[in-house]
Amino acid sequence: MGKLTIGCFASLVGSLNLDFAVKLSAAAIEKGHTVDLWVSGNGTMLSIKDQRPFKDYSHLEKPLKELMAKGLTVTACEACAEARGYNKDVTMEGFKRHSMDWYLASTFDADRVLHIGGE
Amino acid sequence: MKLAVFVSDYRMTVDTLDRLSPEKMGIILVQNGVYHATLKENGTPSSILNKSAEFYALKEDLETRGLDTSMVDSKVKVITLGELVDLMFNDYEKTAWI
């Protein structure tokens, strides 16, 4: 088995990149791989806790918690989060916050890297 | 180098692809990119399918858009997320997202 690092720089409302990144993480973990997921830019909204699930609306908190329990490491860019007012108090438990070097370090010992978004 | 290119949108002029010339290329159609596998304009399939590459489309994204696998161009292999993970680890070394 190997390690997959995914970086996701999701765009604005309507982008399904975050959904794709989480689903790909789930599929990789199910195959026995180790996954690091990094979110930057608007993707940092993934780190906010207590988001409400609406029908036909993307809601990733629940699957994310399940994946973290299975070993997913997920980290938000601290600067991007703070720039958006996403501070520690509203951050989901287990969701790490670091500067970009965490992402770079993760890619260096990954077997595969997928860098998503940034449109 | 074996490169897997994720195409996530249905923009007709995907010139980035024209500038890529890896030893082996896999074009993986995800999200709205799956329309390249099914839509025809004036009876002509997407120009992406003319590239010299292996073509894949994500089953889940086809179904989300109500696209039946029977509508998929014969050049394109329909895959699940699990098969996509296997492709990434076994068949390709690098990835690109456009």
Backbone of each chain as ProteinMPNN parsed JSONL, in Angstrom:
{"seq_chain_A": "MGKLTIGCFASLVGSLNLDFAVKLSAAAIEKGHTVDLWVSGNGTMLSIKDQRPFKDYSHLEKPLKELMAKGLTVTACEACAEARGYNKDVTMEGFKRHSMDWYLASTFDADRVLHIGGE", "coords_chain_A": {"N_chain_A": [[0.841, -1.183, 0.0], [0.269, 2.408, -0.298], [1.078, 5.916, 0.014], [-1.069, 8.661, -0.361], [-1.199, 12.011, -1.178], [-3.377, 14.682, -1.143], [-4.091, 17.822, -2.381], [-6.296, 20.484, -2.011], [-7.735, 23.204, -3.475], [-10.278, 24.545, -3.331], [-12.831, 26.129, -5.232], [-15.301, 28.673, -5.614], [-18.752, 28.811, -4.494], [-20.538, 26.005, -5.657], [-18.48, 24.646, -6.714], [-17.365, 21.364, -7.005], [-15.09, 20.274, -6.104], [-14.121, 19.855, -3.502], [-15.846, 17.905, -2.577], [-15.168, 15.871, -4.318], [-12.487, 15.457, -3.566], [-12.777, 14.477, -0.963], [-14.253, 12.147, -1.407], [-12.463, 10.704, -2.995], [-10.417, 10.386, -1.168], [-11.721, 8.683, 0.628], [-12.059, 6.4, -0.96], [-9.416, 5.691, -1.388], [-8.493, 5.158, 1.207], [-10.108, 3.051, 1.796], [-8.951, 1.173, 0.159], [-6.733, 0.653, 1.538], [-4.694, 2.463, 1.608], [-2.671, 5.205, 2.837], [-3.758, 8.472, 3.599], [-3.215, 11.909, 3.158], [-4.865, 14.923, 3.451], [-4.964, 18.132, 2.238], [-6.214, 21.376, 2.627], [-6.811, 24.486, 1.118], [-7.239, 28.067, 0.553], [-10.577, 28.736, -0.425], [-11.25, 26.196, 0.186], [-10.764, 25.796, 2.838], [-13.068, 26.089, 4.223], [-14.012, 23.642, 4.754], [-13.101, 22.973, 7.206], [-14.713, 23.992, 9.153], [-16.774, 23.577, 11.953], [-20.0, 22.103, 12.876], [-21.607, 22.614, 10.631], [-24.654, 22.891, 8.838], [-26.641, 20.191, 7.664], [-28.238, 20.274, 4.626], [-30.824, 19.188, 2.409], [-29.877, 17.967, -0.812], [-27.6, 19.478, -0.793], [-24.157, 20.057, -0.528], [-22.616, 18.327, 2.051], [-20.094, 17.725, 4.105], [-19.121, 17.164, 6.603], [-19.867, 14.948, 8.171], [-19.045, 12.541, 6.674], [-16.361, 13.179, 6.678], [-15.563, 13.124, 9.365], [-15.895, 10.43, 9.837], [-13.933, 9.409, 8.166], [-11.645, 10.497, 9.308], [-11.634, 9.089, 11.622], [-10.875, 6.704, 10.592], [-8.288, 7.146, 10.015], [-7.604, 9.204, 8.252], [-5.637, 12.068, 7.631], [-6.231, 15.405, 7.941], [-5.706, 18.703, 6.985], [-5.81, 22.219, 7.336], [-4.91, 25.228, 5.661], [-3.523, 27.56, 7.707], [-3.294, 30.328, 7.468], [-4.995, 30.915, 5.305], [-7.383, 30.114, 6.424], [-7.687, 31.769, 8.676], [-7.767, 34.2, 7.359], [-10.261, 34.154, 6.417], [-11.779, 34.267, 8.573], [-12.111, 31.92, 9.832], [-11.511, 30.76, 12.682], [-9.807, 29.145, 15.493], [-11.789, 28.441, 17.307], [-14.0, 27.705, 15.806], [-13.221, 25.542, 14.493], [-13.285, 22.18, 13.356], [-13.003, 19.351, 15.482], [-9.962, 17.595, 15.559], [-9.206, 18.372, 13.091], [-6.444, 19.586, 11.597], [-4.321, 22.562, 11.664], [-2.057, 24.295, 9.755], [0.906, 25.867, 8.375], [1.812, 26.318, 4.895], [4.054, 24.721, 4.538], [3.56, 22.299, 5.705], [2.02, 20.943, 3.866], [3.8, 20.756, 1.703], [5.834, 19.157, 2.834], [4.359, 16.866, 3.219], [3.899, 16.073, 0.602], [6.416, 15.333, -0.156], [7.02, 12.842, 0.917], [5.142, 11.282, -0.202], [3.586, 8.693, -2.197], [1.924, 9.138, -4.305], [0.647, 12.204, -5.626], [-2.015, 14.48, -5.736], [-3.063, 17.471, -6.931], [-5.558, 19.641, -6.591], [-7.68, 21.931, -8.21], [-7.823, 25.511, -7.735], [-8.805, 27.171, -9.52]], "CA_chain_A": [[0.0, 0.0, 0.0], [1.094, 3.607, -0.408], [0.558, 7.164, 0.596], [-1.604, 9.635, -1.318], [-1.421, 13.369, -0.668], [-4.289, 15.461, -1.983], [-4.204, 19.243, -2.036], [-7.532, 20.947, -2.63], [-7.864, 24.661, -3.397], [-11.62, 24.617, -3.905], [-13.272, 27.429, -5.734], [-16.444, 29.273, -4.92], [-19.967, 27.984, -4.393], [-20.81, 25.291, -6.903], [-17.368, 23.761, -7.053], [-17.49, 20.042, -6.369], [-13.744, 19.766, -5.892], [-13.97, 19.335, -2.134], [-16.578, 16.628, -2.522], [-14.352, 14.878, -5.018], [-11.29, 15.165, -2.756], [-13.174, 13.64, 0.188], [-14.629, 10.822, -1.911], [-11.237, 10.011, -3.424], [-9.753, 9.994, 0.084], [-12.44, 7.517, 1.158], [-11.768, 5.24, -1.807], [-8.015, 5.307, -1.177], [-8.397, 4.559, 2.546], [-10.755, 1.729, 1.705], [-7.995, 0.282, -0.509], [-5.627, 0.391, 2.458], [-3.633, 3.468, 1.491], [-2.65, 6.31, 3.801], [-4.119, 9.692, 2.876], [-3.137, 13.249, 3.74], [-5.675, 15.88, 2.687], [-4.632, 19.522, 2.571], [-7.152, 22.323, 1.997], [-6.334, 25.863, 1.065], [-8.211, 28.982, -0.052], [-11.96, 28.505, 0.018], [-11.358, 24.818, 0.665], [-10.659, 25.761, 4.296], [-14.421, 26.029, 4.825], [-14.231, 22.254, 5.175], [-12.665, 22.791, 8.602], [-15.656, 24.611, 10.09], [-17.657, 22.569, 12.568], [-21.426, 22.416, 13.043], [-22.301, 23.031, 9.406], [-25.956, 22.212, 8.834], [-26.91, 19.392, 6.468], [-29.484, 20.535, 3.913], [-31.046, 18.234, 1.313], [-29.299, 18.39, -2.103], [-26.54, 20.463, -0.563], [-22.953, 19.345, -0.116], [-22.353, 18.352, 3.501], [-18.976, 16.789, 4.189], [-18.633, 17.012, 7.984], [-20.085, 13.571, 8.673], [-18.088, 11.603, 6.073], [-14.993, 13.556, 7.04], [-15.305, 12.603, 10.714], [-15.746, 8.975, 9.707], [-12.621, 9.153, 7.556], [-10.605, 10.827, 10.29], [-11.613, 7.954, 12.555], [-10.193, 5.609, 9.899], [-6.88, 7.471, 9.833], [-7.323, 10.334, 7.365], [-5.081, 13.282, 8.224], [-6.713, 16.533, 7.148], [-5.085, 19.924, 7.485], [-6.18, 23.458, 6.651], [-3.93, 26.325, 5.658], [-3.925, 28.425, 8.818], [-3.44, 31.708, 6.998], [-6.219, 31.007, 4.491], [-8.548, 29.992, 7.31], [-7.808, 33.004, 9.467], [-8.137, 35.298, 6.448], [-11.712, 34.019, 6.182], [-12.458, 34.313, 9.866], [-12.303, 30.572, 10.37], [-10.468, 30.616, 13.7], [-9.739, 27.842, 16.175], [-13.035, 28.117, 18.009], [-15.01, 27.118, 14.912], [-12.581, 24.459, 13.739], [-13.709, 20.823, 13.699], [-12.033, 18.623, 16.29], [-9.147, 16.66, 14.772], [-8.821, 19.064, 11.851], [-5.223, 20.314, 11.917], [-4.092, 23.828, 10.979], [-0.613, 24.527, 9.648], [1.247, 26.685, 7.206], [1.923, 25.551, 3.645], [5.151, 23.741, 4.534], [3.036, 20.965, 6.062], [1.583, 20.322, 2.604], [5.003, 20.412, 0.932], [6.465, 18.028, 3.509], [3.525, 15.69, 2.971], [4.078, 15.612, -0.793], [7.762, 14.789, -0.36], [7.123, 11.39, 1.176], [3.955, 10.607, -0.748], [3.784, 7.918, -3.42], [1.177, 9.859, -5.334], [0.152, 13.512, -5.212], [-3.014, 15.082, -6.62], [-3.26, 18.877, -6.569], [-6.864, 19.915, -7.216], [-8.312, 23.239, -8.123], [-7.046, 26.736, -7.908], [-9.302, 27.839, -10.742]], "C_chain_A": [[0.882, 1.242, 0.0], [0.46, 4.787, 0.286], [0.133, 8.105, -0.514], [-1.767, 10.965, -0.604], [-2.294, 14.115, -1.661], [-4.276, 16.899, -1.474], [-5.425, 19.794, -2.745], [-7.706, 22.447, -2.39], [-9.224, 25.027, -3.981], [-11.984, 26.052, -4.279], [-14.508, 27.876, -4.959], [-17.618, 28.315, -4.856], [-20.183, 27.28, -5.733], [-19.665, 24.391, -7.307], [-17.543, 22.446, -6.308], [-16.12, 19.459, -6.051], [-13.547, 19.178, -4.505], [-14.66, 17.993, -2.002], [-15.746, 15.527, -3.172], [-13.142, 14.473, -4.177], [-11.628, 14.237, -1.593], [-13.542, 12.231, -0.291], [-13.406, 10.029, -2.35], [-10.451, 9.555, -2.198], [-10.394, 8.733, 0.641], [-12.088, 6.266, 0.36], [-10.342, 4.751, -1.57], [-7.837, 4.629, 0.186], [-9.003, 3.171, 2.527], [-9.824, 0.708, 1.053], [-6.767, 0.011, 0.375], [-4.49, 1.386, 2.383], [-3.749, 4.482, 2.639], [-2.927, 7.59, 3.021], [-3.901, 10.922, 3.752], [-3.967, 14.168, 2.848], [-5.374, 17.291, 3.188], [-5.665, 20.412, 1.898], [-6.65, 23.753, 2.166], [-7.437, 26.748, 0.501], [-9.609, 28.712, 0.48], [-12.178, 27.081, 0.501], [-11.307, 24.735, 2.178], [-12.033, 25.769, 4.971], [-14.753, 24.615, 5.285], [-13.96, 22.081, 6.658], [-13.684, 23.295, 9.616], [-16.62, 23.562, 10.642], [-19.107, 23.051, 12.575], [-22.058, 23.024, 11.796], [-23.596, 22.23, 9.303], [-26.177, 21.442, 7.541], [-28.262, 19.739, 5.855], [-29.597, 19.531, 2.768], [-30.463, 18.815, 0.023], [-28.211, 19.432, -1.941], [-25.324, 19.704, -0.043], [-22.737, 19.483, 1.391], [-21.304, 17.297, 3.79], [-18.524, 16.502, 5.613], [-18.727, 15.557, 8.45], [-19.108, 12.581, 8.035], [-16.643, 11.909, 6.467], [-14.624, 13.002, 8.418], [-15.092, 11.095, 10.668], [-14.374, 8.629, 9.143], [-11.489, 9.464, 8.528], [-10.487, 9.699, 11.302], [-10.903, 6.763, 11.927], [-8.747, 5.97, 9.565], [-6.574, 8.579, 8.861], [-6.717, 11.476, 8.17], [-5.503, 14.455, 7.351], [-6.243, 17.835, 7.803], [-5.513, 21.121, 6.649], [-5.014, 24.432, 6.712], [-4.375, 27.345, 6.7], [-4.174, 29.849, 8.353], [-4.734, 31.877, 6.206], [-7.461, 30.961, 5.379], [-8.759, 31.295, 8.082], [-8.249, 34.178, 8.595], [-9.644, 35.299, 6.207], [-12.493, 34.003, 7.495], [-12.733, 32.942, 10.451], [-11.227, 30.366, 11.446], [-10.659, 29.336, 14.497], [-11.06, 27.459, 16.803], [-14.035, 27.413, 17.108], [-14.441, 25.948, 14.112], [-12.989, 23.093, 14.269], [-12.606, 20.121, 14.489], [-11.279, 17.63, 15.394], [-8.64, 17.248, 13.475], [-7.596, 19.91, 12.178], [-5.162, 21.65, 11.165], [-2.595, 24.089, 10.961], [-0.358, 25.502, 8.505], [1.554, 25.733, 6.048], [3.04, 24.505, 3.682], [4.678, 22.349, 4.956], [2.662, 20.217, 4.778], [2.8, 19.879, 1.795], [5.687, 19.192, 1.529], [5.674, 16.753, 3.224], [3.749, 15.161, 1.558], [5.425, 14.935, -0.972], [7.84, 13.296, -0.041], [5.87, 10.647, 0.734], [4.349, 9.777, -1.971], [3.083, 8.575, -4.605], [0.666, 11.181, -4.756], [-0.888, 13.971, -6.228], [-3.314, 16.484, -6.114], [-4.486, 19.371, -7.333], [-7.202, 21.4, -7.12], [-7.378, 24.396, -8.294], [-7.537, 27.482, -9.129], [-9.342, 29.36, -10.531]], "O_chain_A": [[2.083, 1.161, 0.26], [-0.523, 4.679, 1.019], [0.865, 8.323, -1.48], [-2.397, 11.039, 0.451], [-1.999, 14.175, -2.855], [-4.432, 17.15, -0.279], [-5.581, 19.599, -3.951], [-7.811, 22.898, -1.25], [-9.313, 25.726, -4.99], [-11.496, 27.024, -3.703], [-14.716, 27.499, -3.806], [-17.469, 27.126, -5.139], [-20.032, 27.878, -6.798], [-19.829, 23.489, -8.128], [-17.837, 22.434, -5.112], [-16.007, 18.268, -5.76], [-12.899, 18.145, -4.34], [-14.131, 17.062, -1.394], [-15.635, 14.415, -2.656], [-12.811, 13.291, -4.085], [-10.865, 13.325, -1.274], [-13.183, 11.242, 0.348], [-13.319, 8.826, -2.107], [-9.884, 8.462, -2.192], [-9.696, 7.817, 1.076], [-11.848, 5.202, 0.932], [-10.086, 3.547, -1.552], [-7.112, 3.64, 0.3], [-8.493, 2.24, 3.149], [-9.897, -0.483, 1.355], [-5.881, -0.76, 0.005], [-3.445, 1.196, 3.006], [-4.779, 4.588, 3.304], [-2.406, 7.781, 1.922], [-4.33, 10.979, 4.905], [-3.788, 14.186, 1.631], [-5.506, 17.6, 4.372], [-5.964, 20.224, 0.718], [-6.142, 24.147, 3.216], [-8.454, 26.245, 0.024], [-9.802, 28.488, 1.675], [-13.181, 26.791, 1.154], [-11.744, 23.742, 2.76], [-12.139, 25.485, 6.164], [-15.654, 24.409, 6.098], [-14.499, 21.179, 7.3], [-13.536, 23.052, 10.813], [-17.2, 22.772, 9.897], [-19.403, 24.219, 12.322], [-22.953, 23.863, 11.901], [-23.634, 21.045, 9.635], [-25.935, 21.963, 6.452], [-29.305, 19.529, 6.474], [-28.588, 19.08, 2.224], [-30.547, 20.022, -0.207], [-27.935, 20.191, -2.87], [-25.456, 18.809, 0.792], [-22.683, 20.587, 1.933], [-21.591, 16.102, 3.728], [-17.632, 15.678, 5.817], [-17.794, 15.014, 9.041], [-18.413, 11.857, 8.748], [-15.812, 11.007, 6.573], [-13.527, 12.483, 8.619], [-14.232, 10.552, 11.361], [-13.732, 7.677, 9.586], [-10.482, 8.756, 8.556], [-9.397, 9.386, 11.781], [-10.385, 5.903, 12.64], [-8.051, 5.196, 8.908], [-5.403, 8.888, 8.643], [-7.206, 11.818, 9.247], [-5.177, 14.501, 6.165], [-6.372, 18.027, 9.012], [-5.572, 21.052, 5.421], [-4.244, 24.458, 7.672], [-5.458, 27.922, 6.599], [-5.131, 30.499, 8.776], [-5.474, 32.842, 6.398], [-8.448, 31.656, 5.137], [-9.861, 31.841, 8.128], [-9.009, 35.04, 9.037], [-10.225, 36.32, 5.84], [-13.7, 33.759, 7.519], [-13.475, 32.798, 11.423], [-10.149, 29.853, 11.148], [-11.556, 28.542, 14.214], [-11.418, 26.281, 16.832], [-14.836, 26.608, 17.584], [-15.075, 25.433, 13.19], [-13.034, 22.873, 15.479], [-11.422, 20.282, 14.195], [-11.879, 16.923, 14.584], [-7.749, 16.69, 12.835], [-7.695, 20.857, 12.957], [-5.855, 21.845, 10.166], [-1.942, 24.105, 12.005], [-1.268, 25.902, 7.779], [1.552, 24.512, 6.206], [2.989, 23.516, 2.95], [5.302, 21.344, 4.617], [2.945, 19.028, 4.625], [2.832, 18.767, 1.267], [6.08, 18.285, 0.796], [6.255, 15.689, 3.013], [3.785, 13.95, 1.34], [5.577, 14.067, -1.831], [8.626, 12.568, -0.648], [5.569, 9.552, 1.211], [5.301, 10.099, -2.681], [3.574, 8.569, -5.734], [0.306, 11.274, -3.583], [-0.672, 13.866, -7.436], [-3.772, 16.654, -4.984], [-4.46, 19.502, -8.557], [-7.027, 22.029, -6.077], [-6.31, 24.296, -8.898], [-6.826, 28.303, -9.709], [-9.729, 30.099, -11.436]]}, "seq_chain_B": "MKLAVFVSDYRMTVDTLDRLSPEKMGIILVQNGVYHATLKENGTPSSILNKSAEFYALKEDLETRGLDTSMVDSKVKVITLGELVDLMFNDYEKTAWI", "coords_chain_B": {"N_chain_B": [[7.559, 9.573, -18.596], [4.638, 8.687, -16.791], [1.562, 10.005, -17.01], [-1.357, 11.026, -15.379], [-4.106, 12.778, -16.277], [-6.483, 14.759, -14.896], [-9.521, 15.752, -16.007], [-11.747, 18.137, -15.302], [-13.742, 19.707, -16.192], [-16.005, 21.033, -18.723], [-14.867, 22.554, -20.803], [-14.482, 23.54, -24.11], [-12.089, 24.239, -25.485], [-9.418, 22.877, -24.525], [-6.577, 23.75, -24.125], [-4.404, 23.271, -22.582], [-3.916, 20.586, -22.537], [-2.859, 20.147, -25.001], [-0.294, 20.908, -24.698], [0.93, 18.999, -23.271], [3.079, 16.22, -23.245], [3.577, 13.441, -22.323], [5.238, 10.257, -21.804], [3.372, 8.259, -21.462], [-0.085, 8.788, -21.372], [-2.954, 9.256, -19.407], [-6.257, 10.16, -19.613], [-8.501, 11.336, -17.395], [-11.763, 11.637, -16.882], [-13.697, 13.616, -14.881], [-16.245, 14.91, -12.65], [-17.795, 17.673, -14.252], [-16.327, 17.118, -16.452], [-16.99, 14.658, -17.496], [-18.776, 15.043, -19.496], [-17.367, 15.237, -21.815], [-17.179, 12.667, -22.6], [-19.603, 11.91, -23.49], [-21.143, 13.865, -24.851], [-21.972, 15.159, -28.108], [-21.175, 17.478, -30.625], [-22.868, 18.805, -33.217], [-22.895, 16.248, -34.191], [-20.3, 15.47, -33.814], [-17.868, 13.971, -31.76], [-16.251, 14.997, -28.635], [-13.285, 16.96, -28.969], [-11.264, 16.27, -27.353], [-11.127, 13.541, -27.283], [-9.572, 12.883, -29.371], [-6.979, 12.914, -28.654], [-3.836, 11.221, -28.108], [-4.19, 8.918, -25.95], [-5.15, 7.051, -22.993], [-8.505, 6.682, -22.074], [-10.731, 7.545, -19.465], [-13.76, 7.556, -17.554], [-15.483, 8.789, -14.741], [-17.657, 6.77, -13.064], [-19.523, 7.46, -11.053], [-19.821, 10.206, -11.395], [-20.929, 10.318, -13.916], [-23.399, 9.095, -13.447], [-24.496, 10.859, -11.566], [-25.125, 12.935, -13.197], [-27.077, 11.935, -14.73], [-26.307, 10.456, -16.888], [-26.177, 7.728, -18.934], [-24.239, 4.718, -19.056], [-24.315, 3.624, -21.527], [-24.254, 5.726, -23.205], [-21.715, 6.519, -23.398], [-18.706, 7.248, -25.111], [-17.013, 4.863, -27.137], [-14.301, 4.8, -26.835], [-13.787, 5.371, -24.264], [-13.277, 4.27, -20.977], [-15.379, 3.27, -18.384], [-15.073, 3.91, -14.963], [-14.889, 3.093, -11.422], [-14.528, 4.867, -8.246], [-12.802, 3.379, -6.667], [-11.404, 1.926, -8.602], [-10.195, 4.027, -9.813], [-8.379, 4.864, -7.861], [-6.669, 2.655, -7.9], [-5.654, 2.908, -10.496], [-4.216, 5.302, -10.24], [-2.198, 4.545, -8.471], [-1.029, 2.309, -9.657], [-0.836, 2.484, -12.476], [-0.082, 5.014, -13.272], [2.26, 7.723, -12.682], [2.49, 10.442, -12.108], [0.265, 13.257, -11.58], [-2.144, 15.519, -12.992], [-4.312, 18.34, -12.831], [-6.953, 19.65, -14.518]], "CA_chain_B": [[6.717, 9.728, -17.407], [3.241, 8.273, -17.005], [0.805, 11.124, -16.429], [-2.826, 10.953, -15.349], [-4.641, 14.136, -16.322], [-7.886, 14.83, -14.493], [-10.247, 16.837, -16.681], [-12.908, 18.284, -14.415], [-14.681, 20.7, -16.717], [-16.352, 20.763, -20.12], [-14.519, 23.655, -21.701], [-14.127, 22.91, -25.385], [-10.68, 24.418, -25.874], [-8.58, 22.511, -23.378], [-5.265, 23.804, -24.771], [-3.343, 22.773, -21.704], [-3.628, 19.195, -22.928], [-2.024, 20.157, -26.207], [1.112, 21.188, -24.345], [1.442, 17.876, -22.479], [3.488, 15.095, -24.099], [4.258, 12.418, -21.518], [5.479, 8.96, -22.441], [2.046, 7.628, -21.451], [-1.049, 9.712, -20.779], [-4.314, 8.8, -19.135], [-7.153, 11.298, -19.398], [-9.53, 10.858, -16.478], [-12.865, 12.606, -16.928], [-14.426, 13.651, -13.613], [-17.175, 16.027, -12.524], [-18.392, 18.013, -15.552], [-15.472, 16.586, -17.524], [-17.575, 13.446, -18.085], [-19.545, 15.38, -20.703], [-16.519, 14.973, -22.984], [-17.32, 11.257, -22.983], [-20.956, 11.599, -23.961], [-21.775, 14.864, -25.724], [-21.497, 15.379, -29.467], [-21.605, 18.774, -31.155], [-23.087, 18.585, -34.656], [-22.562, 14.857, -34.493], [-18.874, 15.185, -33.629], [-17.48, 13.815, -30.358], [-15.333, 16.008, -28.106], [-11.939, 16.899, -29.584], [-10.339, 15.647, -26.367], [-11.016, 12.11, -27.565], [-8.601, 12.687, -30.46], [-5.617, 12.853, -28.1], [-3.351, 9.831, -27.986], [-4.222, 8.676, -24.5], [-6.174, 6.135, -22.498], [-9.582, 7.551, -21.574], [-11.545, 6.983, -18.389], [-14.774, 8.477, -17.025], [-15.894, 8.337, -13.41], [-19.04, 6.246, -13.102], [-20.379, 8.208, -10.131], [-20.115, 11.532, -11.949], [-21.868, 10.099, -15.031], [-24.723, 8.818, -12.893], [-24.996, 12.105, -10.946], [-25.63, 13.816, -14.268], [-28.116, 11.218, -15.474], [-25.728, 9.969, -18.142], [-26.098, 6.272, -18.883], [-22.959, 4.257, -19.604], [-24.485, 3.303, -22.953], [-24.034, 6.965, -23.962], [-20.296, 6.86, -23.323], [-17.942, 6.921, -26.323], [-16.374, 3.544, -26.98], [-12.875, 4.955, -26.471], [-13.699, 5.734, -22.846], [-13.602, 3.191, -20.037], [-16.077, 3.779, -17.204], [-14.415, 3.356, -13.776], [-15.356, 3.521, -10.105], [-13.487, 5.57, -7.478], [-11.809, 2.39, -6.26], [-10.551, 1.631, -9.76], [-9.389, 5.238, -10.031], [-7.247, 4.798, -6.913], [-5.728, 1.65, -8.428], [-4.984, 3.507, -11.662], [-3.244, 6.297, -9.773], [-1.046, 3.912, -7.81], [-0.406, 1.228, -10.431], [-0.642, 2.734, -13.909], [0.452, 6.352, -13.551], [3.17, 8.191, -11.628], [2.198, 11.845, -11.795], [-1.109, 13.649, -11.911], [-2.396, 16.937, -13.273], [-5.764, 18.613, -12.691], [-7.333, 20.853, -15.312]], "C_chain_B": [[5.283, 9.322, -17.765], [2.349, 9.251, -16.257], [-0.699, 10.889, -16.5], [-3.348, 12.38, -15.267], [-6.117, 14.098, -15.966], [-8.517, 16.021, -15.208], [-11.579, 16.997, -15.97], [-13.938, 19.263, -14.956], [-14.948, 20.424, -18.188], [-16.051, 21.984, -20.988], [-14.0, 23.019, -22.993], [-12.637, 23.061, -25.667], [-9.796, 24.125, -24.664], [-7.134, 22.508, -23.868], [-4.143, 23.323, -23.869], [-2.933, 21.369, -22.135], [-2.702, 19.137, -24.134], [-0.545, 20.313, -25.87], [1.724, 20.036, -23.546], [1.864, 16.753, -23.423], [4.266, 14.068, -23.274], [4.434, 11.143, -22.332], [4.14, 8.22, -22.538], [1.084, 8.593, -20.773], [-2.388, 9.024, -20.583], [-5.149, 10.036, -18.902], [-8.347, 10.79, -18.604], [-10.609, 11.927, -16.358], [-13.662, 12.492, -15.636], [-15.296, 14.904, -13.584], [-17.753, 16.395, -13.895], [-17.523, 17.554, -16.724], [-16.062, 15.352, -18.18], [-18.392, 13.76, -19.335], [-18.708, 15.161, -21.975], [-16.715, 13.541, -23.486], [-18.659, 10.973, -23.641], [-21.5, 12.584, -24.992], [-21.148, 14.88, -27.116], [-21.991, 16.77, -29.898], [-21.674, 18.612, -32.67], [-22.616, 17.191, -35.046], [-21.119, 14.485, -34.263], [-18.534, 15.051, -32.148], [-16.487, 14.893, -29.931], [-13.939, 15.832, -28.702], [-10.931, 16.274, -28.628], [-10.084, 14.193, -26.748], [-10.073, 11.824, -28.73], [-7.171, 12.589, -29.945], [-5.142, 11.403, -28.073], [-3.181, 9.545, -26.491], [-5.2, 7.545, -24.222], [-7.247, 7.028, -21.868], [-10.408, 6.816, -20.524], [-12.58, 8.025, -17.984], [-15.286, 7.905, -15.717], [-17.394, 8.025, -13.398], [-19.977, 7.105, -12.268], [-20.768, 9.565, -10.714], [-21.016, 11.438, -13.184], [-23.281, 9.952, -14.477], [-25.337, 10.065, -12.279], [-25.632, 13.009, -11.987], [-26.646, 13.113, -15.157], [-27.631, 10.67, -16.8], [-25.541, 8.458, -18.034], [-24.796, 5.808, -19.546], [-23.082, 3.899, -21.082], [-24.215, 4.531, -23.821], [-22.548, 7.309, -24.083], [-19.572, 6.39, -24.588], [-17.134, 5.644, -26.09], [-14.897, 3.647, -26.602], [-12.699, 5.077, -24.961], [-14.115, 4.564, -21.963], [-14.25, 3.818, -18.802], [-15.488, 3.11, -15.967], [-15.074, 3.874, -12.506], [-14.221, 4.274, -9.4], [-12.398, 4.599, -7.024], [-10.849, 2.055, -7.386], [-9.669, 2.831, -10.082], [-8.171, 5.242, -9.11], [-6.204, 3.807, -7.42], [-4.956, 2.19, -9.628], [-3.872, 4.449, -11.205], [-2.001, 5.634, -9.204], [-0.313, 2.936, -8.716], [-0.037, 1.61, -11.857], [0.003, 4.084, -14.218], [1.294, 6.84, -12.374], [2.808, 9.586, -11.149], [0.763, 12.164, -12.161], [-1.132, 15.131, -12.257], [-3.896, 17.123, -13.205], [-6.058, 19.83, -13.541], [-8.846, 20.966, -15.385]], "O_chain_B": [[4.792, 9.573, -18.866], [2.376, 9.32, -15.028], [-1.239, 10.589, -17.564], [-3.069, 13.101, -14.309], [-6.912, 13.47, -16.666], [-8.09, 17.161, -15.027], [-12.435, 16.113, -16.023], [-14.895, 19.611, -14.264], [-14.213, 19.673, -18.829], [-16.875, 22.395, -21.805], [-13.193, 22.091, -22.968], [-11.987, 22.089, -26.053], [-9.473, 25.02, -23.884], [-6.521, 21.451, -24.018], [-3.053, 23.003, -24.343], [-1.755, 21.014, -22.1], [-1.884, 18.228, -24.279], [0.333, 19.913, -26.634], [2.899, 20.087, -23.183], [1.097, 16.37, -24.307], [5.458, 13.854, -23.496], [3.852, 10.981, -23.404], [3.821, 7.63, -23.57], [1.397, 9.153, -19.722], [-2.886, 8.314, -21.457], [-4.791, 10.879, -18.08], [-9.102, 9.934, -19.065], [-10.377, 12.996, -15.794], [-14.226, 11.443, -15.322], [-15.114, 15.829, -14.377], [-18.165, 15.501, -14.635], [-17.962, 17.603, -17.873], [-15.687, 15.017, -19.304], [-18.674, 12.872, -20.139], [-19.248, 14.932, -23.057], [-16.451, 13.24, -24.651], [-18.841, 9.932, -24.272], [-22.232, 12.193, -25.901], [-19.95, 14.645, -27.276], [-23.105, 17.171, -29.561], [-20.671, 18.32, -33.321], [-22.014, 16.994, -36.102], [-20.729, 13.338, -34.479], [-18.878, 15.93, -31.359], [-15.947, 15.615, -30.769], [-13.473, 14.712, -28.91], [-9.873, 15.805, -29.047], [-8.983, 13.674, -26.567], [-9.803, 10.665, -29.043], [-6.259, 12.229, -30.689], [-5.949, 10.476, -28.022], [-2.171, 9.886, -25.876], [-5.97, 7.136, -25.091], [-6.926, 8.015, -21.206], [-10.737, 5.639, -20.671], [-12.323, 9.227, -18.056], [-15.498, 6.699, -15.59], [-18.247, 8.869, -13.674], [-21.078, 7.443, -12.702], [-21.901, 10.018, -10.549], [-21.777, 12.362, -13.471], [-24.226, 10.581, -14.953], [-26.531, 10.32, -12.434], [-26.565, 13.756, -11.69], [-27.03, 13.629, -16.207], [-28.416, 10.445, -17.721], [-24.835, 7.972, -17.15], [-24.316, 6.439, -20.488], [-22.087, 3.871, -21.807], [-23.975, 4.407, -25.022], [-22.169, 8.257, -24.772], [-19.797, 5.28, -25.07], [-16.642, 5.39, -24.99], [-14.312, 2.685, -26.105], [-11.596, 4.907, -24.441], [-15.161, 3.949, -22.171], [-13.727, 4.782, -18.243], [-15.404, 1.883, -15.911], [-15.717, 4.923, -12.494], [-13.094, 4.314, -9.895], [-11.218, 4.949, -6.997], [-9.644, 1.916, -7.174], [-8.545, 2.679, -10.559], [-7.066, 5.584, -9.532], [-5.005, 4.081, -7.378], [-3.754, 1.96, -9.759], [-2.748, 4.405, -11.706], [-0.884, 6.101, -9.424], [0.894, 2.747, -8.569], [0.957, 1.121, -12.394], [0.567, 4.275, -15.295], [1.084, 6.437, -11.231], [2.817, 9.876, -9.952], [0.126, 11.453, -12.938], [-0.25, 15.892, -11.86], [-4.663, 16.2, -13.479], [-5.496, 20.904, -13.328], [-9.366, 21.897, -15.999]]}, "name": "protein", "num_of_chains": 2, "seq": "MGKLTIGCFASLVGSLNLDFAVKLSAAAIEKGHTVDLWVSGNGTMLSIKDQRPFKDYSHLEKPLKELMAKGLTVTACEACAEARGYNKDVTMEGFKRHSMDWYLASTFDADRVLHIGGEMKLAVFVSDYRMTVDTLDRLSPEKMGIILVQNGVYHATLKENGTPSSILNKSAEFYALKEDLETRGLDTSMVDSKVKVITLGELVDLMFNDYEKTAWI"}
